[in-house]
């Protein structure tokens, strides 16, 4: 029988918390709904991007969620939090800026593309992995087609979804290199632009350019948010079982 205490998981919310960022103000509603509707209790802590630079900033957490709000005060801190989650099997979700930085971290630390940059953070760089979109997605809804058999498809339960964006930057270059080194792009818009990435072999590593936290009014968490919560509780349960 599962220990009741193990059903509470520690969640690191990485980002520079602000009342002016809609995603940030939505989080308390989502946590309440997850507890009440799904019995998934997350004990959430905000980790400012500068604090995330410390090697142990997100160690010991059961999940890491890098939220929107870029440019972050510390790109290095956000990349460090993502790397710790990726290398240590900690469930991870990155949305909007979190998606962009998940790709940036993978490109630099797995693919050896140490000079690639994010155009919002370093507009004078020579080689952009994340660059301005030809058509800004700020305030738009658009169709995302999801690859069958993917983690995203399992979580959403469909091969087609309509999602909300507040983003002016996306990935374009070096995607073949990222694929060749194991990253899987499992969601695309109708023009075949990448919108979801995941990492096979990891317990839960998923990133979306759209913002699932803004789906609806917050009373029914988006399937990707619920999937992260489930993965976090499973992670907490495994740790509790290992200590027993």
C-alpha positions in Angstrom: 0.0 0.0 0.0 1.4 3.4 -1.0 2.4 5.7 1.9 0.0 8.7 2.0 3.0 11.0 2.6 4.6 9.8 -0.7 1.6 11.3 -2.6 3.0 14.8 -1.9 5.7 15.7 -4.3 8.1 18.6 -4.2 8.0 20.8 -7.3 10.6 23.4 -8.2 9.1 26.3 -10.2 12.1 27.9 -12.0 11.7 31.4 -13.2 11.7 35.0 -12.0 8.3 35.2 -10.4 6.2 38.2 -11.3 2.6 39.3 -10.9 2.7 40.6 -14.4 3.3 37.1 -16.0 0.0 35.3 -16.5 1.6 31.9 -16.3 3.0 32.7 -12.8 -0.3 33.9 -11.4 -2.1 30.8 -12.8 0.1 28.4 -10.9 -1.7 28.5 -7.5 -5.0 27.7 -9.2 -3.5 24.8 -11.0 -1.9 23.4 -7.8 -5.3 23.7 -6.0 -7.1 21.9 -8.9 -4.5 19.1 -9.1 -5.0 18.4 -5.4 -8.8 18.6 -5.4 -9.6 17.0 -8.7 -6.7 14.6 -9.2 -5.4 14.0 -5.6 -2.0 15.0 -6.8 -0.5 17.2 -4.1 2.5 19.3 -5.1 4.5 21.2 -2.6 5.8 24.0 -4.8 8.8 26.3 -4.3 9.8 29.2 -6.6 13.5 29.1 -7.5 14.6 32.4 -9.1 16.8 32.0 -12.1 19.9 33.5 -10.3 19.4 31.0 -7.4 19.2 28.2 -9.9 22.9 28.7 -10.7 23.8 26.7 -7.6 24.5 23.0 -8.3 22.1 21.8 -5.6 19.2 24.3 -6.4 16.8 21.7 -7.7 18.4 18.5 -6.4 16.0 16.8 -4.0 12.9 17.9 -5.9 10.5 15.5 -7.5 9.9 17.7 -10.6 11.2 20.8 -12.2 9.0 23.2 -14.2 10.7 26.0 -16.1 8.0 28.6 -16.6 7.7 31.4 -19.1 8.9 34.9 -18.3 12.1 35.2 -20.4 14.5 36.9 -20.8 15.4 35.4 -17.4 17.7 37.2 -15.1 20.2 34.3 -15.4 20.3 32.2 -18.5 23.0 30.1 -16.8 20.7 29.4 -13.8 17.9 28.2 -16.0 20.2 26.0 -18.1 21.7 24.6 -14.9 18.3 23.6 -13.5 17.4 21.9 -16.8 20.7 20.0 -16.9 20.3 18.7 -13.4 16.8 17.5 -14.1 17.9 15.9 -17.4 21.0 14.2 -16.0 19.4 13.0 -12.7 16.1 11.6 -14.0 14.0 14.3 -12.3 10.6 14.9 -14.1 10.8 18.1 -16.2 8.4 20.3 -18.0 9.4 23.5 -19.9 6.8 25.8 -21.3 7.5 28.7 -23.7 10.8 30.1 -22.5 11.3 26.7 -20.7 11.0 24.9 -24.0 13.5 27.3 -25.7 16.0 26.8 -23.0 15.6 23.1 -22.8 16.7 22.9 -26.4 19.5 25.4 -25.8 20.8 23.3 -22.8 20.6 20.1 -24.9 22.4 21.7 -27.9 25.3 23.0 -25.7 25.8 20.1 -23.3 24.8 17.0 -25.3 25.4 18.0 -28.9 28.6 20.1 -28.4 27.1 23.2 -30.0 28.6 25.4 -27.4 28.3 28.6 -29.3 24.6 28.5 -30.2 22.5 31.2 -28.7 19.0 32.5 -28.0 18.3 35.7 -30.0 16.3 37.2 -27.1 19.2 36.8 -24.7 22.1 37.4 -27.1 21.0 39.3 -30.2 24.5 39.9 -31.4 25.4 36.2 -31.5 26.6 34.6 -34.7 24.7 31.3 -34.4 21.1 31.2 -33.2 19.3 28.0 -32.1 16.3 30.1 -31.0 15.5 33.0 -33.3 12.7 35.4 -33.9 9.7 33.7 -35.5 8.7 34.9 -38.9 5.2 35.5 -37.5 4.9 36.2 -33.8 2.7 33.8 -31.9 1.9 36.3 -29.1 -1.7 35.9 -28.2 -2.4 33.2 -30.8 -4.1 29.8 -30.8 -2.9 27.2 -33.3 -3.2 23.5 -34.1 -0.5 21.2 -32.9 -0.2 17.7 -34.5 1.3 15.2 -32.2 3.3 12.1 -33.1 1.6 8.8 -32.3 3.3 6.8 -29.6 5.0 9.8 -28.0 4.9 10.9 -24.4 3.0 14.0 -25.5 0.4 11.9 -27.2 0.0 9.6 -24.2 -0.5 12.6 -21.9 -2.9 14.6 -24.2 -4.7 11.5 -25.4 -5.0 12.8 -29.0 -2.9 13.4 -32.1 -4.3 16.9 -32.6 -4.8 19.8 -30.1 -5.3 23.5 -30.2 -3.0 25.4 -27.9 -2.2 29.0 -26.8 1.0 30.8 -27.4 2.6 34.0 -26.1 5.9 33.7 -27.9 8.0 35.5 -30.5 10.9 33.1 -30.6 11.3 29.5 -31.7 13.8 26.9 -32.8 15.0 26.7 -36.4 18.6 25.7 -36.9 20.5 22.5 -35.8 17.4 20.5 -35.3 18.8 17.6 -37.2 21.8 17.5 -34.8 19.5 17.5 -31.8 17.5 14.6 -33.3 20.7 12.7 -34.1 21.7 13.0 -30.5 18.5 11.7 -29.1 16.0 14.5 -28.7 12.6 13.8 -30.2 10.4 16.4 -31.7 6.9 15.1 -31.3 4.6 18.1 -31.9 4.5 20.4 -34.9 2.2 23.1 -36.2 0.5 22.9 -39.6 3.6 24.4 -41.2 5.8 21.6 -39.7 7.5 23.9 -37.2 8.6 22.3 -34.0 6.3 22.9 -31.0 6.9 19.9 -28.6 10.2 18.2 -27.7 10.8 15.2 -25.4 13.6 12.9 -24.4 13.1 9.2 -24.7 14.6 7.1 -21.9 14.1 9.8 -19.3 11.3 9.2 -16.8 9.5 12.4 -17.9 11.2 15.1 -19.9 8.8 17.3 -22.0 8.8 20.8 -23.4 6.3 22.8 -25.3 6.5 26.2 -27.0 2.8 26.7 -26.2 1.7 27.4 -22.7 -0.5 24.6 -21.3 -0.8 26.4 -17.9 -3.0 29.0 -19.6 -5.5 26.5 -20.9 -9.1 27.3 -19.8 -9.6 29.1 -16.5 -7.2 27.0 -14.4 -9.9 24.8 -12.8 -9.1 21.9 -15.1 -5.3 21.6 -15.5 -4.1 20.8 -19.0 -3.1 17.2 -19.6 0.6 18.1 -19.8 0.4 19.7 -16.4 -1.4 16.7 -14.9 1.2 14.4 -16.5 4.0 16.3 -14.8 2.2 16.1 -11.5 1.7 12.4 -11.9 5.4 11.9 -12.8 6.4 14.0 -9.7 4.2 11.9 -7.4 5.6 8.7 -8.9 9.1 10.1 -8.3 8.4 10.9 -4.7 6.8 7.4 -4.2 9.9 5.7 -5.6 12.1 7.7 -3.3 9.9 6.8 -0.3 9.9 3.1 -1.2 13.7 3.1 -1.6 14.0 4.5 1.9 11.5 2.0 3.4 
